[in-house]
Amino acid sequence: MNLPEPPPVLIVSGPSGSGKSTLVQKILELPDTMLAVSCTTRAPRVTEKQGKWYNFVSESEFQQMVARGEFLEHAQVFGKNLYGTPKKWLDEARKQGKDLVLEIDVQGALQVKEKMPDAVAIFVVPPSREDLERRIRERGQDSEEDIRRRLERARQEMRNYRRYDFVIINDDLERAGREVQAIVLGGRCRIERREDKILEILKSFGG
């Protein structure tokens, strides 16, 4: 028996503060896209609601989900908080016939690419270290030590850019938004995604 085809998967990742969440929102403006809501053990920020971008769970709950094999990918960030993408979103996207969008860190992105080589991986980078530091400071959420760690982690993450399919330099939000939407729309024109329709058209020509 043939297993159902997995849905098209779009991975968006990049350093903290690079603007990837804003670009994910640009993708979600397109029809037939849906977000995979990640699980995390970190506490919600003031502006965050349960179930919108994250499901906030205890460390015990998270580890139980790991033991049951419920995650497509999972990782520990900054040596403390756990993040993971439940596999259930693949089934939900397949059921709804939509592209599944994953906003995950580099560790998670590489895990998904290994399991799903056809997934389209997009790496979002800031125009400079100085710009990234400014964005992080403007959020007003991090201590000096946290800022230092985020900048060092960004340096390490950016070394992995060649492992992605596309890179967006987020120095102009309007242009970057157009670029990320173009990547999604271009992916929908791949032959493997349109082959059934092509064969149907060929039949109208007599095969």
C-alpha positions in Angstrom: 0.0 0.0 0.0 1.4 3.4 -1.0 1.6 5.9 1.9 0.1 9.3 1.3 2.6 11.9 0.1 3.8 14.3 2.8 2.7 17.9 2.3 5.0 20.6 0.9 7.1 21.8 3.9 8.7 25.3 4.1 11.4 25.8 6.8 12.2 29.4 7.9 15.0 29.9 10.3 17.7 32.4 11.2 19.3 34.2 14.1 17.1 35.6 16.9 16.3 39.1 15.9 16.7 38.6 12.1 13.0 39.2 11.5 12.0 35.6 10.5 8.7 35.8 12.4 7.7 38.8 10.3 8.6 37.0 7.1 6.7 33.9 8.2 3.7 36.2 8.5 4.2 37.3 4.9 4.2 33.6 3.8 1.0 33.0 5.8 -0.7 35.9 3.8 -0.6 33.6 0.8 -3.5 31.2 0.3 -3.1 27.5 1.1 -0.4 27.9 3.8 -0.6 27.0 7.5 1.8 27.3 10.4 3.1 24.4 12.5 2.6 25.6 16.1 5.8 24.6 18.0 5.9 23.4 21.6 8.3 25.1 24.1 9.1 24.9 27.7 9.9 28.6 28.0 7.5 30.9 29.7 5.2 33.0 27.4 6.1 36.6 26.8 3.5 39.3 27.7 2.3 39.5 24.1 2.1 35.8 23.4 -1.1 33.6 23.6 -1.2 29.9 24.0 -1.6 28.1 20.7 -1.0 31.0 18.3 2.8 30.7 17.7 3.6 28.3 20.5 2.1 25.8 22.8 3.7 26.3 26.2 4.3 23.0 28.1 6.2 21.9 31.1 9.5 20.1 30.8 7.9 16.9 32.0 5.2 17.2 29.3 7.8 17.9 26.6 9.9 14.9 27.6 6.9 12.6 27.5 6.1 13.8 24.0 9.8 13.0 23.0 9.4 9.5 24.5 6.2 8.9 22.5 8.0 10.0 19.3 5.6 12.9 18.7 8.1 15.4 17.4 9.3 15.9 13.8 12.2 17.8 15.3 13.2 19.1 18.7 16.2 20.9 20.2 17.4 22.6 23.3 18.2 26.3 22.9 20.7 28.3 24.9 21.2 25.2 27.0 17.8 25.6 28.8 14.6 26.0 26.9 13.2 23.1 24.8 11.5 23.6 21.4 9.9 21.0 19.1 7.5 20.7 16.2 4.8 18.0 16.6 4.4 15.6 13.7 0.6 16.0 13.9 0.9 19.2 11.8 2.1 17.1 8.8 -1.2 15.2 8.9 -3.2 18.3 9.3 -1.5 20.1 6.4 -2.0 17.0 4.2 -5.7 16.8 5.2 -6.2 20.5 4.3 -4.1 20.4 1.2 -1.9 23.2 2.4 1.8 24.1 2.5 3.2 23.7 6.0 5.4 26.5 7.4 7.9 25.7 10.1 9.6 28.6 12.0 12.4 26.7 13.7 16.1 27.2 14.7 19.1 25.9 12.7 19.3 22.7 14.8 15.7 21.9 14.0 15.9 22.9 10.4 18.8 20.5 9.8 16.9 17.7 11.5 13.9 18.2 9.2 16.0 18.5 6.1 17.6 15.2 6.9 14.2 13.5 7.3 12.5 15.5 4.4 15.1 16.5 1.8 12.4 18.0 -0.4 11.5 20.5 2.2 12.4 24.1 1.1 14.7 25.7 3.7 14.9 29.5 3.8 17.6 31.2 5.9 16.9 34.8 7.1 20.0 36.9 8.0 20.4 40.5 9.2 22.4 43.0 7.1 25.1 43.2 9.8 26.1 42.3 13.4 25.5 45.9 14.4 22.0 45.8 13.0 21.1 42.6 14.8 22.4 43.9 18.1 20.3 47.0 17.7 17.1 44.9 17.0 17.7 42.7 20.0 18.3 45.7 22.3 15.2 47.5 21.0 13.0 44.5 22.1 14.1 45.3 25.7 13.7 41.6 26.8 17.3 40.5 27.3 20.1 41.1 29.8 23.6 42.0 28.7 24.6 38.3 29.1 21.6 37.2 27.0 22.5 39.7 24.3 26.1 38.5 24.2 24.9 34.8 23.9 22.4 35.6 21.2 25.1 37.4 19.1 27.5 34.6 19.5 24.8 32.0 18.6 24.0 34.1 15.5 27.6 34.0 14.4 27.6 30.2 14.8 24.3 29.7 13.1 25.2 31.8 10.0 28.0 29.4 9.3 25.3 27.0 8.2 23.9 29.1 5.4 25.1 26.7 2.6 22.9 24.0 4.1 19.8 26.0 3.1 18.1 26.3 -0.3 17.6 30.1 -0.1 19.0 33.0 1.8 17.1 36.3 2.4 19.1 39.3 3.6 16.5 41.2 5.7 17.7 44.7 5.2 14.4 45.9 3.6 11.2 44.4 4.9 9.1 45.1 1.9 11.6 43.6 -0.5 12.3 40.6 1.8 8.6 40.0 2.1 8.3 39.9 -1.7 11.3 37.5 -2.0 10.0 35.0 0.6 6.6 34.9 -1.1 8.2 34.5 -4.5 10.1 31.4 -3.1 6.8 29.9 -1.9 5.0 30.6 -5.2 7.9 29.4 -7.3 8.0 26.1 -5.3 4.4 25.5 -6.3 5.5 25.5 -10.0 7.9 22.5 -9.5 7.2 19.7 -11.9 6.6 17.1 -9.2 3.8 19.3 -7.7 2.1 19.8 -11.0 2.7 16.5 -12.7 -0.9 15.2 -12.2 -2.3 18.3 -13.8 0.3 18.2 -16.7 -0.7 14.5 -17.4 -4.4 15.6 -17.4 -3.6 18.3 -19.9 -1.6 15.9 -22.0 -4.6 13.6 -22.2 -6.6 16.4 -23.8 -4.0 16.4 -26.6 -4.5 12.7 -27.1 -1.8 11.5 -24.7 
